[in-house]
Amino acid sequence: MYKLDTNEARKADNAGAFISEIGKYIGKFTQAEDIKATTGTRGIALNFESDAGQKARLSLYTEKANGDRIMGYHTLMAIMACLQLRGIEPRPGPVKHWNPDTRAEETENGTLYPDLQNKPIGLLLETEDYLRKDGKSSTRMVIKGVFQASTELTASEILDRKTKPEQLARMVASLRHRPLKGNPATLAAHAQSGAGSGFDDMDDDIPF
């Protein structure tokens, strides 16, 4: 005997589908892999799966080869605040990668941040055009905002010990598609810039 569960029925349409729409999502990171670009820029590759079963692969580049922090660092700090993590440590472990030649997912040795994985997290995702290595443009999902899944509080609200979410609705309303800007010939050489988050000096004020 089975009784119809309409929420579960809806998930069947999304199972295995990739997120392509701008919006607000609640889910978990199923894989958080330590990565380094050919330029020496470091970051974390995040495999996200929404509660509806939709998936996205998201990259956060946090630090240039010279140690300068860039925009992804701020997002990572927000994720840690929303997950109530004071620190994360990389550990060796199995990572899954898509092999375009075999058209299959393969497992190999890598480095992971297990503290980020399999915990409820809320993300605001936008679409962004970018240049591929072959010079053609494509579109990807990018993290625009982060919030605590259970409360819908943002990182700053958590750190300020607020109990009522006030920023999320405004952040959702501001989501948009970001087209390529500037001369395509120079876009590939464009580097992100950003300052430190200031979290290093806030240890005594962290409410978790």
C-alpha positions as CSV (number, residue, x, y, z in Angstrom):
1,M,0.0,0.0,0.0
2,Y,1.4,3.4,-1.0
3,K,0.0,6.9,-0.6
4,L,0.9,9.6,-3.1
5,D,3.6,11.9,-1.9
6,T,3.5,14.8,-4.4
7,N,6.8,16.3,-3.2
8,E,8.6,13.0,-3.9
9,A,6.8,12.7,-7.3
10,R,8.2,16.1,-8.3
11,K,11.7,15.1,-7.5
12,A,11.6,12.4,-10.1
13,D,11.5,15.0,-12.8
14,N,14.7,16.6,-11.5
15,A,16.7,13.6,-10.6
16,G,20.1,13.9,-12.2
17,A,19.2,17.2,-13.9
18,F,21.7,20.1,-13.8
19,I,20.7,23.4,-12.3
20,S,20.3,26.0,-15.1
21,E,17.9,28.5,-13.6
22,I,18.7,31.6,-11.5
23,G,17.3,31.2,-8.1
24,K,17.3,30.1,-4.4
25,Y,18.3,26.5,-3.7
26,I,18.6,24.4,-0.5
27,G,20.8,21.3,-0.6
28,K,24.2,20.0,0.2
29,F,27.7,19.8,-1.1
30,T,28.4,16.2,-2.0
31,Q,32.0,16.9,-2.8
32,A,34.3,19.8,-1.8
33,E,37.7,19.3,-3.6
34,D,40.8,21.3,-3.1
35,I,41.9,22.6,-6.5
36,K,44.7,24.7,-8.1
37,A,44.5,26.4,-11.5
38,T,47.4,26.4,-14.0
39,T,48.0,30.0,-12.9
40,G,48.6,28.8,-9.4
41,T,45.3,30.2,-8.1
42,R,43.9,28.0,-5.4
43,G,40.3,27.2,-4.6
44,I,37.6,24.6,-4.0
45,A,35.4,22.8,-6.5
46,L,32.0,22.1,-5.1
47,N,29.5,19.5,-6.3
48,F,26.1,20.8,-5.1
49,E,22.9,18.8,-5.0
50,S,19.6,20.5,-4.2
51,D,16.9,18.9,-2.1
52,A,15.0,18.4,-5.4
53,G,17.8,16.3,-6.8
54,Q,19.2,18.9,-9.2
55,K,23.0,19.2,-9.4
56,A,25.6,21.9,-10.1
57,R,29.4,22.0,-10.2
58,L,30.6,25.3,-8.7
59,S,34.1,26.7,-8.4
60,L,35.3,29.1,-5.7
61,Y,38.8,30.5,-6.4
62,T,40.0,32.0,-3.2
63,E,43.7,32.9,-3.4
64,K,46.1,33.9,-6.2
65,A,49.6,32.3,-6.5
66,N,51.1,35.3,-4.7
67,G,48.7,34.9,-1.7
68,D,46.3,37.7,-2.5
69,R,42.7,36.7,-1.6
70,I,40.0,37.1,-4.3
71,M,36.2,37.1,-4.3
72,G,35.7,33.4,-3.8
73,Y,37.4,33.7,-0.4
74,H,34.5,35.9,0.9
75,T,32.0,33.3,-0.3
76,L,33.9,30.5,1.3
77,M,33.9,32.4,4.6
78,A,30.1,32.9,4.3
79,I,29.6,29.2,3.7
80,M,31.7,28.4,6.8
81,A,29.7,30.9,8.9
82,C,26.4,29.4,7.7
83,L,27.6,25.9,8.5
84,Q,29.0,27.1,11.8
85,L,32.5,26.0,11.1
86,R,35.4,27.8,12.6
87,G,37.9,26.0,10.4
88,I,38.2,23.4,7.7
89,E,41.1,21.0,7.0
90,P,42.0,19.4,3.6
91,R,42.3,15.6,3.7
92,P,43.2,13.0,1.1
93,G,40.2,11.1,-0.3
94,P,38.5,9.8,-3.4
95,V,37.1,12.4,-5.8
96,K,34.8,11.9,-8.7
97,H,35.4,13.6,-12.0
98,W,33.6,13.5,-15.3
99,N,35.7,12.1,-18.1
100,P,34.5,13.6,-21.4
101,D,36.4,11.0,-23.4
102,T,34.7,8.0,-21.8
103,R,31.6,10.0,-21.0
104,A,31.5,8.5,-17.6
105,E,32.2,9.5,-14.0
106,E,35.5,8.2,-12.7
107,T,37.0,8.1,-9.2
108,E,40.6,9.0,-8.4
109,N,42.7,10.1,-5.5
110,G,42.5,13.8,-4.5
111,T,42.1,16.2,-1.6
112,L,38.8,17.0,0.0
113,Y,37.3,19.3,2.6
114,P,35.0,16.8,4.4
115,D,33.7,19.4,6.9
116,L,31.9,21.1,4.0
117,Q,30.2,18.0,2.7
118,N,26.7,16.5,3.3
119,K,25.4,19.4,5.5
120,P,22.3,21.5,4.7
121,I,23.2,24.8,3.0
122,G,21.3,27.4,1.1
123,L,22.7,29.0,-2.1
124,L,21.6,31.9,-4.3
125,L,22.8,31.0,-7.9
126,E,23.2,33.3,-10.9
127,T,24.2,32.5,-14.5
128,E,27.4,34.0,-15.9
129,D,28.8,33.9,-19.4
130,Y,32.5,33.0,-19.7
131,L,35.2,32.2,-22.3
132,R,36.2,28.6,-22.6
133,K,39.8,27.6,-23.4
134,D,38.8,27.2,-27.1
135,G,37.8,30.9,-27.2
136,K,34.0,30.2,-27.4
137,S,31.6,31.6,-24.9
138,S,29.5,29.4,-22.6
139,T,27.3,29.8,-19.5
140,R,27.8,28.5,-16.0
141,M,26.2,28.7,-12.6
142,V,27.9,30.9,-9.9
143,I,27.3,31.4,-6.2
144,K,25.9,34.9,-5.6
145,G,24.8,34.4,-2.0
146,V,24.8,32.0,0.9
147,F,22.3,31.4,3.7
148,Q,21.7,29.0,6.6
149,A,19.3,26.4,5.4
150,S,17.3,26.0,8.6
151,T,16.9,29.7,9.4
152,E,17.5,31.6,6.1
153,L,19.9,33.8,8.0
154,T,22.9,35.2,6.0
155,A,26.5,35.0,7.3
156,S,26.5,38.6,8.5
157,E,23.2,38.1,10.3
158,I,24.5,34.9,12.1
159,L,27.7,36.8,13.1
160,D,25.5,39.7,14.4
161,R,23.4,37.2,16.4
162,K,20.2,38.2,14.6
163,T,17.3,35.7,14.8
164,K,15.1,37.1,12.0
165,P,16.2,36.9,8.4
166,E,16.0,40.3,6.7
167,Q,18.5,40.3,3.8
168,L,17.6,37.2,1.9
169,A,14.5,38.5,0.1
170,R,16.5,41.5,-1.2
171,M,19.3,39.3,-2.3
172,V,17.0,37.0,-4.2
173,A,15.4,40.0,-6.0
174,S,18.8,41.1,-7.2
175,L,19.8,37.8,-8.9
176,R,20.4,38.2,-12.6
177,H,22.3,36.9,-15.6
178,R,25.8,38.3,-16.1
179,P,26.9,38.6,-19.8
180,L,30.5,38.9,-21.0
181,K,31.8,42.4,-20.8
182,G,34.7,44.1,-22.5
183,N,37.0,42.9,-25.4
184,P,36.9,39.1,-25.7
185,A,40.6,39.1,-26.6
186,T,41.6,40.5,-23.2
187,L,39.0,38.8,-21.0
188,A,41.0,35.7,-20.5
189,A,43.8,37.8,-19.0
190,H,41.5,39.6,-16.6
191,A,42.2,38.8,-13.0
192,Q,39.8,39.1,-10.1
193,S,40.9,41.3,-7.3
194,G,39.7,41.5,-3.7
195,A,40.8,42.3,-0.1
196,G,40.9,40.1,3.0
197,S,37.6,39.4,4.7
198,G,38.6,40.6,8.2
199,F,37.5,37.3,9.7
200,D,41.0,36.7,11.2
201,D,40.4,39.4,13.8
202,M,36.8,38.4,14.6
203,D,37.5,35.1,16.4
204,D,36.2,36.3,19.8
205,D,33.0,37.6,18.3
206,I,32.0,34.4,16.5
207,P,28.7,33.1,18.0
208,F,29.5,29.4,17.5
